[in-house]
Amino acid sequence: MSVQIWMKISAAAVAVAGLSRFACAAPVQAQQADAFVDSIGVNTKLSYADTPYGDYPKLKEMLGESKIRHIREGLTGDPVIYGRQNDLAVSLGIKTTLIVGGDLATNAAPAQEMVRRLGLVKPSVEMLEGPNEPDAGFSYGGRQFPESVLAFQKLTYNAAKASAFAYLPYLVPSISYPPKSSQVPNIVGDYGNIHSYHGALNPETTQTNLDLAGFYLKNAQIEAPGKPVICTETGNPTTAYDDPSLWMPRISEIAEAKYALRTYLEYFRVGIKRTFIHEFIDEHPNPRASEQNFGLLRNDWSPKPAFVGIRNLITILSDPGPEFKPAPLDFDMTGDTADVHQLLLEKRDGSYYLVLWHAVRSYDPARKIDSDVAGAHVTLDFHSKLAAVQPFEPLAWSTPGAPIDASQPVSLDVPDQPVILLLVKNGAHLVVTKVGLDKSPVAGTPVHFTATVQNQGTAATPSGVVIAVTFFDTTGGQHKMLTYSSTFTGSIAAGQSVDMVSDGTWTPSSGKYDIQALVDDVHRVPETDRANDTLDGVVVVP
């Protein structure tokens, strides 16, 4: 799926349209790009052996492909599950938030058993969470909600803080019907906790009893006043048919993708530390059961658009490393800005990523069709000179689109899916300075091409981005691609040169050949100048 969103307009067109101004009284403060990536989580169910979760090798493969770093599970007594959680942590760096509840509530010594189990998952556990939705029927010690959860949460929280696991943040329990938070006011815990399902509406909705700020976060502050909040469940079912057993209407897979990405962005924008989408994969192939169809993957492991979009979003914005203080960026946004939400992120190399999305409904639950949403036309005026501007559409791809002219205001139609503008103040300039072969050519013998690429710009290229060199045969005016080099993903500092070798080989015949090397043919790297991106050479084969 690709949506064409980029459309330049003239300054005169802006004036004629009478467009409104998004007020920027002060520069916009950026947040760390990787902090946003680190806020992305997903619910998994490793103990559901009769579902795809039981196929652990495939689950591990797809979790790795998703690039999601955080999952949410129950603190079970099953050593097989412990082993899998620890393996995900050691091999993929995926850490787990563990729900303290379930069978522990009927254990004779729940606090001691909790600490024992935590000792078995020490490599993987990063947070603890009170009982899941206890207002829906949690009992403990012969008591029911709210007395049951108040007593159980106090017992297990105090035991955790008195143990070797005192460093683990402990979330308050999630409440399935938020107004019932008033029955457990100021319950013991380190973080608030919400299950914020918005029905078939958009995650930014302001509809009463479904909106994030006025309903879910407001009630969370009753349960955990003054404490930061984590969302441990949110999402949408994508059943093919209506399911009267669930209050939440179904939506399309395309709408799910748009809402999933916008949920992660919106929740981070308003200060929620981490958000767990429910859930990773559809549990059963039942097109009429909503509870079985919340996944980012279909039951047969095929990716839904949401999976692809989340993977691309993480790929674009990932920037692991030590903490740093992002700098503000001064810009104005004019036009149809009323429903345009923004999130400004910065990476450690000083590049900014401005995420924009049209925060309106993408699905019509009454008609059960995707909404035909017009893009919100805006113009961005950056007050400091930019070396390069490049767009990304994460629902379509993780590589940038064609560069946008950075010398004038940028105009675009913002759709109801996130779009990202990479803003580079100081850019790279990649130049091919040498092209040749890895050895003296002999007719009929395969050889590799070699090229030296130098960064003649004022800033390093971003790490993790492929810097490719494509090799052509231009003899006699042709332009035939022979092979390419696509394995280099490191950063090239300003002034630095890197030698590259083609992935494939070329088997020449005797004769004289004109060859050409082209660096970064699909413009993955933001550059201030694309002159000198090719170099011609001659190869003579005896």
N, C-alpha and C positions, 0 to 999 in steps of 0.2 A: 504494500500500500504506500503510495506516495502522493502527497498533496502539494501542488504548486502554490507557493505562498509569497514568493518574492516579486514585488512590483514597485518600481521606482515611479515617483511622481515629481513634478516640478514644484518649486516654491510658489509659483503663481497658482497652481492647482490647490495648494493648501489654503491660500488666502481666500480663493473663491468658495471653497467648501465651508468656510467659517468654522474650522475645527477648533475644539476646545483644547485647553492646555492642562497637562498633568503637572501640578505644582511641585517643583523641586527646590524648596527653600534653602536646602543645604545639600551638599553632595551625598549620594547614596552610599551607605556603609555596606561593603561586601562581607560575605561570610566565607569560610574556608570551603572550597569545593569538596574536599574529601570528607568534611564533617557531614555534608549532605549525603554523600554516598554511604557513609557509616550509619546514617539514620534509617536505611532501607533494610527491612526484615520481612520474613515470611513464615507462616505457620506450616509445620510439618507434623506428620503422625507416624513416627517410626514403628509404633507398636501395632499399627493396623495391618497385620500380616495378610489379610484377605483382600487387600487393595494394592495398587501399584507401589505403595510405600514398602511392601514386603520384598520387593525386588531391589535390595540395597545397592548392588553394583550399578544398576541403571539410575537409581535415585542419586547416588553420589556423582555419577557422570553429569546428570542434568543440573544438579546444584552447582557443580563446578562451572558448567557452561553459563549459568545465569549470572555468576559473579557476585551473588548475594552473600553477605558476610555473616548474617545473623538469622537463626531459626528459633522457634518457640516450641517447646515440648513439655510433656509431663514428667515429673520426677518419679519414675516407676521403680519397681523392684526387679526388673528384668536385666540381668547382666549382658545379654545380647544387645539390648538397646544402649546400655552404657558404652559398650565397645564401639558401636557405630557412631555415637555422639563424639567420643574421643577420637575416633579415626577421622571424622570430618574436621575436627579442630586441628589435628596434627598434620594431615595431608593437604587440606584446603584452607585452613585458617578460619573455618566457620565455627562461631561460638554460639552457645545455647542459653536461652532464658528458660528456666525450669519452673513449672507450676507445682507448688507445694499443696497437695490436696489428694484427691482420689482415694486410694486404699490407705493412705496414711491416716485418714480421719477415723478409720476403724482399727488401727493398730493399737496395741496395748500401751506402747511407749512411742507416740508419734514423733516427739522432738528428738529422742535419741536415734530413732530409725532414720529420720531425715538427715541428721549429721553423718550417720554411717554411709548412707547413699551418696551424699555429697563427696565423701572421700573417694568414691569410685568414679566420679565424673569430674574430678578436679581439673584435668586438662581442658575440658570443654565448657564448663559452666561459667557464665559471666554475670547473670542476674537471677534472682529468685522472685517468685510471684505468688501471692496468696491464692486461695481457692478460686477456681474459674466459675464466674457467675453464680455465687452462692445463693443469691436471691431466688434462683430457679430450683432450689431443693437441696441445699447442703445441710447435712446433719452431723453433729459431733457430740459425743457424751450424752446422748439422749435429748439434746437440745436442737431446735430448728433456728432458721434465720430469723432475726439477726444475732441472737445470743450465741448460736453455734459458731459463726464465723468470727465474732468478736473474741471469743475465748481461744479458738484455734489459731487465729492470726497472732494474738499476743503470745501464746505459748511457743509457736514455731519461730516467730521473729526474735524473741528473747534468746531462744536456744541458738539460733544462727549467730547472733551478735556475741554470744558468749563462747563461740567455738572458733576453730581455726579459719572459719569462713566468714568472719565478721566483716571482711572487706567487700563482700558481695552486696550490691544494692538490693533491697527487698521491696518489691512493689506491693501496694495495697491490692486487695482483691478487685477484680473487674465486677461491675454490676450490670446485669443484662437490661434492667429497666432503670435508667439513671435517676429518676426521682426517688427511688428507694435508697439512694445514697444518704438521705436524711435519717435513715435508721441505723447507719453506722458512721456517724459524724466523727471526724478526726481519728479514724482507726489507725493503729500503729503501722508505720511503714515509711520508706524513704522517698517513694515516688507515687504520684497519682497514676490512675490506670483507667483507660476508657475502652469500651467496645462501641465504636461509632459507625453504625451502619446508616447510610443515608437513603435507604430504599433504592428506587430507580432514579433518584435525583443526583445532580452533580455534587461533588464533595464540597463545593463552596456555597451550597444552597443556604438561604436564610429562612427557609420554611420552618415554622414553629415545630418543636419536638423532633426535628431532624438535623438542625443546624449545629455546626461544630462549636461555635463560641457560646451561643445563647442557651444551648441545651446540654451538650456533652461536657464541655469544659466547665461550664457553670456548676453542674452537679458534681464534677470531679473535685472541685474546690471545697465542696461540703465534706466529702470523704477524706480529702487530703489537703487541707487549707494551706496555701502558701508554698506548696511543693511542686516541682516540675512534673510534667505528665508524659507518660508513654502510652501510645495506642497499641494494645496487644491484639486487637482484631478490628478489621474493616474489610469491605470487599463487596462483590456482587455476583449473583449466580447467572450463568449463561445457558440455562436450560432451553430446549427448543420449544417447550410447551409450558403453559401456566401450571403452577403447583399451588393449589389452594391450602395446603398444609403449612405454608410459610407466608408470613405477612409481607415479605419483601418481593416485589415484582422482579421478573427476569429482565435482563437487558441483552443486547447483542454483544458478540465478542469484540467488535470494533469499539463500541461504547465502553466496554470493560477496560480495554487498553487505554483509551483516553483518560478515563476516570482513575485508573490505577496510577498512572504517571502523575496526574494532577493531584491525587491524594498525597503521594509522597512529597511533592513540591509544596503544596499548600500547608500541610501539617508542619513541615520543617519551617516554612515561612512564618508561621504563627508561634513557633517556639517549642513544638513537641519534639522531644529528644530522639525518639525512635518510633517507627510505625511498622507494624506487622500486617501485611495483607493476608487475608484468609482465603485460600490456602495455596499450596504449591501445585497440587495435581488433583484433577477430578477423581473422586474415590471409586465410583462405579459408573458404568456406561448406561445410565438410566436418564433419558432425555426429559423425563417428567418429574424427577426428584431434585428440587432446588438444592437441598443440603449436599448433594453429591456432585455439584457442578460449579463450585466456587474457584476452581483451580486456574493457575496460570498456564498449566499444561492440560491437554485433554487426557482422558483415561488411557489412551493408547500411546502416551508420551509425546504426541505431536504438539509443537508449541502453538499456543494461541497468540494473537497479536500482542497481548499484554506481556507475555514472556519475552518476546523479541524486543519490545520497546524498553522494558526494564533493563535487559542486558545491554542494549545500546546506550541507554542513559548512563549506566554505570561506566561503560567503556569510555564515553566522552568525558565524564567528569571526574573519574578516579585520579587521585593524586596523593598516594600514601607517603607518609614522611612525618617529620617532627612538627609540632605545633608552631604556628606563626601568626602574626597579627595582620589580617587583611587590611588593605587601604581603601578609603572611599573613592568613588568615581563620580565626577560631576557631569550630569547630563539632564536634558529635558525631554519629555515625551509629550507630543501634542497629537490631537486627533480624537478618534473615537475610543477614549481611554476608560470609560466608565466601568466596563467589566473586564478590562485587561489586568491580569495580575502579573507580578514580576518578582524574580528572585535573582539577586546579583551575587555571583560566586567568584572567588579568585583562587588561582593555583599558585604554587610556590615559585613558579617562574615569572610571576607578575602579570600573567595573562588573565583577563576577566572573561566570565561566561555569563551573559545576561539571558535568563530564561523568561520567556513570555508565553502566556496562554490566555485564550478568551474563555473566561470562567462562566460559561453558560451551559444549559442542558444540551447534551449530545444525543439524547435518546428520548423519545416520546412514549412513555409507558402506557398511555391510553390507546394510542394507535399501534403500539408495538413495532415501531420502526425507528431507524436512526434519524435524528433531526438534520434538516438541511440548514446548516449554520453558516451565515456569511462571515467572512473574516472582518475583524475590527481594524480599520485602516488607521495606522499611527505613523508618526515621523519621529525619529530619534535624533537629537542634536547633541553631539558630544563636545564638551567645552575644552577638552584637551585633544591635541592632535593624536590620531591613531595611525599606526603603521599598516594595519590590516584588519578587515572584518570578514569573517567567514560564517556562513549559516550551517546549522545542523537540524535535521528532522529525525529525532530518535525513534519514532514509530516506523521509519522507513529504512534508516541506515545509521551506522556509527561514524561514517566518514563525512567530511564537510562537503557542502555544495560549492558552486562556483563563487569565487571571491566577490565581495561587494565593494564598490568604490568608497574608500574611506576618507576621501577628500571633501565630501559634502554630507549633509544630513541623510540618514538612511530611512527610507520609507518602505513599509511592508504591510501586508494584510495578515493580522495575527489570527490563526485558526483556533478551533476548540481542542487542539492538541498542542503539547509544548513544542516550541521552537527555541533554538539556542543560537545566540550570536556570540561567536568568539571574538573578543576585542583585544587587539594586541597593540600596546603602546610602542614597543620596540620589537622589530621583527627580524627574522632571519632572511638571508638571501643565498640560496643554494646555487652553486656554480660547478659544472663539471670541468675539472682542470686537466684530466688525463684519461685517455681511453686506450685500451690495448687488449692483449691476450695473456693468459697465465703461463704460456710457454710458446716456443717457436712453432709456427704452424706447419703441419705436414698433411698433404692431400689425403683425405680419407680417415684422418685421425681426429677424434673429438677434442675440442678445446673449450675452455671457459673464457668468457669476456671479463675484463677487469676495468674498473673506473675509479678515479679519485674525485671525491665530492668535497668541496670546501664551502663553509658557511662564511660568506663575506658580508653578512648583515651585522646588526648591533645587538642581537639577542640570540640565545640558544634555541635550538629547535626543541619542541616538547618531547619528553621521553614517552615511550610506549606507542609512538606513532610510527608506522612503517615508512621509511624513506627508500623508495624504490628507484632503480635505474633500469630503463628499458633500452635494449640494443636493437638497432635496425640495420638492414642492408639497404643502402641508398644508391647502389651502383646503377648507372644509366637512368637516373631520375626516379627510380622506384622508391618505395618506402615500406619495405617488408620487415615486420617484426621477427626477430630471430630468437630472442630469449630475454630474460630479465633477472634482476637481483631484487629480492623482496624479504630478506631475513633481518635487515638491520632495523632495530627499533630503539636504539639508544638516542641520547641527546647529543647534538653536535654544537659545541660552544662557539661563540662568535670568534672567527679567525681559525677555527680548528678544521683539519682535513681528515677524511675517513676513506680508507680503501675498501672497495666492495668487489665481490666476485659474483658472477651470474649463477642463478640456481641451476639452470640447465646448460647444456653444451651445444656447440655448433660444429658440424662436421663439414669442412669446406672441401671444394675441389681445387685444382691448380688454377691460379689466376690472380688478378688484382681486384680488390673489393674496396668500395667506399662504405664505411660504417659510421654510425652515429649513435651517441649515447644521450638519452633524455632523462633528467632527474625529476622526480615527483610529478609524473604525468597527469595524475588525477587530483593534484593540488591538496594533498592531505596536510601539508605544512603551511601555516600562514606566512607569507613572504611580503616584504616591502617592494620587491622588484623581481620580476620573472624573466628578465633579460639574462642571457648567458646560461639558460637551462639546458642547452644542447652543446655538444662538442663533436665535430667531425674528425675522422681519422681514416687512414688507409692501411689495409692489410694485404700483403703480397704472399701468396702461397706458392712455393716452388712446384 
